[in-house]
Amino acid sequence: MKKTLIVVALIVLGSLGYYAYQQKTKTATESKAVADSPTANVAYKNDEFGFSLEYPEYFTTYEVRKFDRADQKFATGFFEISQKKEDGTFKGFPKFSVVVAENSDKLQLEDWVSKHIATSLTYGKSEQKIGENNWLRFMESGEVDHWVYLIKNKNNVLLIYIPNIPNPMEFSIYEKLFSSFKIY
């Protein structure tokens, strides 16, 4: 009886392990197929604040110009079209956002962050070169933890907000975003 239970338990565990492996392989294959599938990109250019980027054609934008904070001038949220509701609002958070904040004192990024962002909410700060640009990056705690990437141009700091744990199928979106991001 004891041997039978052990054999049954081994068969069940083996079956579960095989099933989990198949699901992981299937998800990885689907993720790679989506990431590798060619999608047209849409160019977004903002001459007023001096930046441009490309985003997938199945995204849409939502611009904001009124803020509670005086140093923020402009923001664009990039949502998947499927997130748009019939009333014109959006479900959930944008896949990424670009926020333009004033830097009239021409502070270095580290100093700007210390002055304008509650550093008690930030962690994992590092510098990264992505594409042609050098970014300051950190994780910020909030309603949804998110990555913040900062870069300077003339009189502004541009912040890109990305959800903490994007779907693996979305990694290519962010690679395209950063490789196409230009400041002027």
Salt bridges, closest charged atoms under 4 A:
ASP36 OD2 - LYS32 NZ 2.59
ASP47 OD1 - LYS45 NZ 3.76
GLU48 OE1 - ARG65 NH2 3.09
ASP71 OD2 - ARG69 NH2 2.79
ASP71 OD2 - HIS116 ND1 3.10
ASP105 OD2 - LYS115 NZ 2.84
GLU110 OE1 - LYS125 NZ 3.55
GLU132 OE2 - LYS182 NZ 3.69
GLU140 OE1 - HIS146 NE2 2.76
GLU170 OE2 - LYS95 NZ 3.00
